[in-house]
Amino acid sequence: MRLRNIPGAKDAITGSNYVVQEPASHKGKWTQVFPKDQPLHIEVGMGKGRFLMDMAKLHPEINYVGIEMYDSVLLRALQKRERLEEEGEKLTNLMFMCIDARLLPEIFEKGEVQKIYLNFSDPWPKARHAKRRLTSREFLARYEQILADDGVVEFKTDNKGLFEFSLEEVEAAGWKLLAHTFDLHNQAEMMEGNVMTEYEEKFSSMGNPICKLIAKQGAHTK
């Protein structure tokens, strides 16, 4: 998701207490970033942040980090977060950061992350851009460098082509596919505990089936 550049976005992000500054300095020490030492879940490409804010409210026993590379998009999430705080919603288990996801192995130590959420990621439709897709084998290799041995990736999209590509990449990367569906909202077992993103709500209301997969790195499943 790309928005027009918003003047002052970078300054607002740099000055926000909700954004982790110089995140690479916390590698191996993420338990110190939050008030409580709890499992850490991250969302890569969090957009305007609704999903993670809802998750943080529902699961205070988990720490969350939302990752967004575009200043203007992250600013919208910050504004939403600030409104919640003004309404008395103190999400001490949620932080944001503004980075390119290719840098994840420089920011998290192996085993620091228990779960990675990928929600309605940019499909990068041109074949030459396949390596940029967040479910490509190149990105799966990066996730292996930060996930705990039993950590998982959860991916949702309405783009069937991207989903089929992702299923192929999971297999090619040697990962184990734990569950998948091409019609999440008609799959009761996988819908249990589902928290909808803004895109999911929009696309499902239009009648678009939502696809979801859950995968685990393969080296530790044998």
C-alpha positions as a Markdown table, in Angstrom:
| # | Residue | x | y | z |
|---|---|---|---|---|
| 1 | Met | 0.0 | 0.0 | 0.0 |
| 2 | Arg | 1.4 | 3.4 | -1.0 |
| 3 | Leu | 0.1 | 6.8 | -0.1 |
| 4 | Arg | 1.1 | 10.2 | -1.3 |
| 5 | Asn | 3.9 | 11.6 | 0.8 |
| 6 | Ile | 2.6 | 13.5 | 3.8 |
| 7 | Pro | 4.6 | 16.5 | 4.9 |
| 8 | Gly | 5.9 | 16.0 | 8.4 |
| 9 | Ala | 5.3 | 12.2 | 8.5 |
| 10 | Lys | 9.0 | 11.4 | 9.0 |
| 11 | Asp | 9.3 | 13.9 | 11.9 |
| 12 | Ala | 6.2 | 12.5 | 13.5 |
| 13 | Ile | 7.5 | 9.0 | 13.4 |
| 14 | Thr | 10.9 | 10.0 | 14.7 |
| 15 | Gly | 9.3 | 11.8 | 17.6 |
| 16 | Ser | 6.8 | 9.1 | 18.5 |
| 17 | Asn | 7.0 | 7.1 | 21.7 |
| 18 | Tyr | 5.1 | 4.3 | 19.9 |
| 19 | Val | 7.8 | 3.8 | 17.3 |
| 20 | Val | 11.0 | 1.9 | 18.1 |
| 21 | Gln | 13.9 | 4.1 | 17.0 |
| 22 | Glu | 17.1 | 2.4 | 15.8 |
| 23 | Pro | 15.5 | -1.1 | 16.1 |
| 24 | Ala | 18.7 | -3.0 | 15.2 |
| 25 | Ser | 20.1 | -1.9 | 18.6 |
| 26 | His | 17.5 | -4.1 | 20.2 |
| 27 | Lys | 18.5 | -7.3 | 18.5 |
| 28 | Gly | 18.6 | -10.1 | 21.0 |
| 29 | Lys | 17.1 | -7.7 | 23.7 |
| 30 | Trp | 13.5 | -7.3 | 22.6 |
| 31 | Thr | 12.2 | -8.4 | 26.0 |
| 32 | Gln | 13.6 | -5.1 | 27.3 |
| 33 | Val | 11.4 | -3.0 | 24.8 |
| 34 | Phe | 8.2 | -3.9 | 26.5 |
| 35 | Pro | 7.1 | -3.7 | 30.2 |
| 36 | Lys | 6.5 | -7.5 | 30.3 |
| 37 | Asp | 8.6 | -10.4 | 29.0 |
| 38 | Gln | 6.0 | -12.1 | 26.8 |
| 39 | Pro | 6.0 | -13.9 | 23.4 |
| 40 | Leu | 6.6 | -11.6 | 20.5 |
| 41 | His | 4.5 | -11.6 | 17.4 |
| 42 | Ile | 5.1 | -9.2 | 14.4 |
| 43 | Glu | 3.1 | -8.1 | 11.4 |
| 44 | Val | 5.1 | -7.3 | 8.3 |
| 45 | Gly | 3.4 | -4.6 | 6.2 |
| 46 | Met | 0.9 | -3.6 | 8.9 |
| 47 | Gly | -0.7 | -0.8 | 6.8 |
| 48 | Lys | -2.8 | 1.5 | 9.0 |
| 49 | Gly | -2.5 | -0.8 | 12.0 |
| 50 | Arg | -6.1 | -1.8 | 12.8 |
| 51 | Phe | -5.3 | -5.6 | 12.8 |
| 52 | Leu | -2.5 | -5.3 | 15.3 |
| 53 | Met | -4.3 | -2.8 | 17.5 |
| 54 | Asp | -7.2 | -5.2 | 17.8 |
| 55 | Met | -4.9 | -8.1 | 18.4 |
| 56 | Ala | -3.1 | -6.2 | 21.2 |
| 57 | Lys | -6.4 | -5.4 | 22.9 |
| 58 | Leu | -7.5 | -9.1 | 22.7 |
| 59 | His | -4.2 | -10.6 | 23.7 |
| 60 | Pro | -2.5 | -8.6 | 26.4 |
| 61 | Glu | -0.3 | -11.6 | 27.2 |
| 62 | Ile | 1.5 | -11.2 | 23.8 |
| 63 | Asn | 3.8 | -8.4 | 22.7 |
| 64 | Tyr | 3.3 | -7.1 | 19.2 |
| 65 | Val | 5.5 | -5.2 | 16.7 |
| 66 | Gly | 4.0 | -3.7 | 13.6 |
| 67 | Ile | 6.4 | -3.1 | 10.7 |
| 68 | Glu | 5.6 | -0.7 | 7.9 |
| 69 | Met | 8.1 | 0.8 | 5.4 |
| 70 | Tyr | 6.1 | 3.8 | 4.2 |
| 71 | Asp | 6.2 | 6.9 | 6.4 |
| 72 | Ser | 2.8 | 8.1 | 5.2 |
| 73 | Val | 1.1 | 4.8 | 6.0 |
| 74 | Leu | 2.8 | 4.5 | 9.4 |
| 75 | Leu | 1.6 | 8.0 | 10.2 |
| 76 | Arg | -2.0 | 6.9 | 9.8 |
| 77 | Ala | -1.4 | 4.0 | 12.2 |
| 78 | Leu | 0.2 | 6.4 | 14.7 |
| 79 | Gln | -2.8 | 8.8 | 14.5 |
| 80 | Lys | -5.2 | 5.9 | 15.1 |
| 81 | Arg | -3.1 | 4.7 | 18.0 |
| 82 | Glu | -3.1 | 8.2 | 19.5 |
| 83 | Arg | -6.9 | 8.4 | 19.3 |
| 84 | Leu | -7.1 | 5.1 | 21.2 |
| 85 | Glu | -4.8 | 6.4 | 23.9 |
| 86 | Glu | -6.9 | 9.5 | 24.2 |
| 87 | Glu | -9.9 | 7.2 | 24.7 |
| 88 | Gly | -8.1 | 5.4 | 27.6 |
| 89 | Glu | -6.9 | 2.4 | 25.6 |
| 90 | Lys | -3.3 | 1.8 | 26.9 |
| 91 | Leu | -1.7 | -0.7 | 24.6 |
| 92 | Thr | 1.6 | -1.2 | 26.4 |
| 93 | Asn | 2.1 | -4.5 | 24.5 |
| 94 | Leu | 2.3 | -2.8 | 21.0 |
| 95 | Met | 5.1 | -1.0 | 19.2 |
| 96 | Phe | 5.7 | 0.1 | 15.6 |
| 97 | Met | 8.8 | 0.5 | 13.5 |
| 98 | Cys | 9.5 | 1.9 | 10.1 |
| 99 | Ile | 11.9 | -0.4 | 8.2 |
| 100 | Asp | 12.2 | -2.4 | 5.0 |
| 101 | Ala | 11.3 | -6.1 | 5.8 |
| 102 | Arg | 14.5 | -7.2 | 4.1 |
| 103 | Leu | 16.3 | -6.0 | 7.2 |
| 104 | Leu | 14.5 | -8.3 | 9.7 |
| 105 | Pro | 17.5 | -10.6 | 10.3 |
| 106 | Glu | 19.4 | -7.5 | 11.4 |
| 107 | Ile | 16.7 | -6.5 | 13.9 |
| 108 | Phe | 15.7 | -9.8 | 15.5 |
| 109 | Glu | 17.8 | -12.6 | 16.8 |
| 110 | Lys | 17.0 | -16.2 | 16.0 |
| 111 | Gly | 14.2 | -17.4 | 18.2 |
| 112 | Glu | 13.0 | -13.9 | 19.3 |
| 113 | Val | 9.8 | -14.0 | 17.2 |
| 114 | Gln | 7.0 | -16.6 | 17.7 |
| 115 | Lys | 4.7 | -15.6 | 15.0 |
| 116 | Ile | 4.7 | -13.5 | 11.8 |
| 117 | Tyr | 1.5 | -12.1 | 10.3 |
| 118 | Leu | 1.3 | -11.2 | 6.6 |
| 119 | Asn | -2.0 | -9.6 | 5.7 |
| 120 | Phe | -3.0 | -8.6 | 2.2 |
| 121 | Ser | 0.6 | -8.1 | 1.1 |
| 122 | Asp | 1.5 | -6.3 | -2.1 |
| 123 | Pro | 1.2 | -8.9 | -4.8 |
| 124 | Trp | 4.0 | -7.5 | -6.9 |
| 125 | Pro | 2.3 | -8.9 | -10.0 |
| 126 | Lys | 5.2 | -8.7 | -12.5 |
| 127 | Ala | 7.3 | -11.9 | -12.6 |
| 128 | Arg | 10.6 | -10.0 | -12.3 |
| 129 | His | 9.4 | -8.7 | -8.9 |
| 130 | Ala | 8.6 | -12.1 | -7.4 |
| 131 | Lys | 11.5 | -11.9 | -4.9 |
| 132 | Arg | 9.8 | -8.8 | -3.4 |
| 133 | Arg | 6.7 | -10.8 | -2.4 |
| 134 | Leu | 6.6 | -11.3 | 1.3 |
| 135 | Thr | 5.8 | -15.0 | 0.9 |
| 136 | Ser | 8.6 | -15.6 | -1.6 |
| 137 | Arg | 11.3 | -18.2 | -0.7 |
| 138 | Glu | 13.7 | -15.3 | -0.2 |
| 139 | Phe | 11.5 | -13.8 | 2.5 |
| 140 | Leu | 10.8 | -17.2 | 4.0 |
| 141 | Ala | 14.6 | -17.6 | 4.4 |
| 142 | Arg | 14.7 | -14.3 | 6.3 |
| 143 | Tyr | 11.9 | -15.4 | 8.5 |
| 144 | Glu | 13.8 | -18.6 | 9.4 |
| 145 | Gln | 16.5 | -16.4 | 10.8 |
| 146 | Ile | 14.3 | -14.8 | 13.4 |
| 147 | Leu | 11.5 | -17.3 | 14.2 |
| 148 | Ala | 11.5 | -19.7 | 17.1 |
| 149 | Asp | 11.8 | -23.4 | 16.2 |
| 150 | Asp | 8.1 | -23.8 | 16.6 |
| 151 | Gly | 7.2 | -20.3 | 15.2 |
| 152 | Val | 4.8 | -19.9 | 12.3 |
| 153 | Val | 3.8 | -17.6 | 9.5 |
| 154 | Glu | 0.1 | -16.7 | 8.9 |
| 155 | Phe | -0.8 | -15.2 | 5.6 |
| 156 | Lys | -4.1 | -13.9 | 4.4 |
| 157 | Thr | -5.0 | -12.5 | 1.0 |
| 158 | Asp | -7.9 | -12.1 | -1.5 |
| 159 | Asn | -5.5 | -12.5 | -4.4 |
| 160 | Lys | -5.8 | -16.1 | -5.6 |
| 161 | Gly | -2.8 | -15.9 | -7.9 |
| 162 | Leu | -0.5 | -14.7 | -5.1 |
| 163 | Phe | -1.9 | -17.4 | -2.8 |
| 164 | Glu | -1.1 | -20.1 | -5.2 |
| 165 | Phe | 2.4 | -18.7 | -5.7 |
| 166 | Ser | 2.7 | -18.7 | -1.9 |
| 167 | Leu | 1.7 | -22.3 | -1.6 |
| 168 | Glu | 4.4 | -23.2 | -4.1 |
| 169 | Glu | 7.0 | -21.1 | -2.4 |
| 170 | Val | 6.3 | -22.7 | 1.0 |
| 171 | Glu | 6.9 | -26.1 | -0.5 |
| 172 | Ala | 10.0 | -25.0 | -2.5 |
| 173 | Ala | 11.5 | -23.5 | 0.7 |
| 174 | Gly | 11.1 | -26.8 | 2.5 |
| 175 | Trp | 8.5 | -25.4 | 4.9 |
| 176 | Lys | 5.6 | -27.4 | 6.3 |
| 177 | Leu | 2.1 | -26.3 | 5.4 |
| 178 | Leu | 0.1 | -26.7 | 8.6 |
| 179 | Ala | -3.3 | -25.5 | 7.2 |
| 180 | His | -4.7 | -23.6 | 4.3 |
| 181 | Thr | -8.0 | -22.6 | 2.7 |
| 182 | Phe | -9.2 | -20.7 | -0.4 |
| 183 | Asp | -12.3 | -19.6 | 1.4 |
| 184 | Leu | -11.5 | -18.7 | 5.0 |
| 185 | His | -14.9 | -17.3 | 6.0 |
| 186 | Asn | -16.6 | -20.6 | 5.1 |
| 187 | Gln | -14.0 | -22.6 | 7.1 |
| 188 | Ala | -15.2 | -22.7 | 10.6 |
| 189 | Glu | -12.1 | -24.2 | 12.2 |
| 190 | Met | -9.7 | -21.7 | 10.7 |
| 191 | Met | -12.1 | -18.8 | 11.4 |
| 192 | Glu | -12.0 | -19.5 | 15.1 |
| 193 | Gly | -10.4 | -16.4 | 16.7 |
| 194 | Asn | -10.0 | -14.7 | 13.4 |
| 195 | Val | -9.4 | -10.9 | 13.6 |
| 196 | Met | -10.3 | -9.1 | 10.3 |
| 197 | Thr | -8.1 | -6.5 | 8.7 |
| 198 | Glu | -9.6 | -3.4 | 7.0 |
| 199 | Tyr | -8.9 | -5.0 | 3.6 |
| 200 | Glu | -10.4 | -8.3 | 4.7 |
| 201 | Glu | -13.6 | -6.6 | 5.8 |
| 202 | Lys | -13.8 | -4.7 | 2.6 |
| 203 | Phe | -13.1 | -7.5 | 0.2 |
| 204 | Ser | -15.2 | -10.1 | 2.0 |
| 205 | Ser | -18.2 | -7.7 | 2.0 |
| 206 | Met | -17.8 | -7.5 | -1.8 |
| 207 | Gly | -18.0 | -11.3 | -2.0 |
| 208 | Asn | -14.4 | -12.0 | -2.6 |
| 209 | Pro | -13.2 | -15.3 | -1.0 |
| 210 | Ile | -10.3 | -14.8 | 1.5 |
| 211 | Cys | -7.4 | -17.2 | 1.4 |
| 212 | Lys | -5.3 | -18.1 | 4.4 |
| 213 | Leu | -2.3 | -20.4 | 5.1 |
| 214 | Ile | -0.3 | -21.2 | 8.2 |
| 215 | Ala | 3.2 | -22.5 | 7.7 |
| 216 | Lys | 6.1 | -23.6 | 9.8 |
| 217 | Gln | 9.8 | -23.8 | 8.9 |
| 218 | Gly | 10.5 | -27.3 | 7.8 |
| 219 | Ala | 14.0 | -28.0 | 9.3 |
| 220 | His | 12.5 | -28.5 | 12.8 |
| 221 | Thr | 9.5 | -30.6 | 11.8 |
| 222 | Lys | 11.2 | -33.8 | 10.8 |
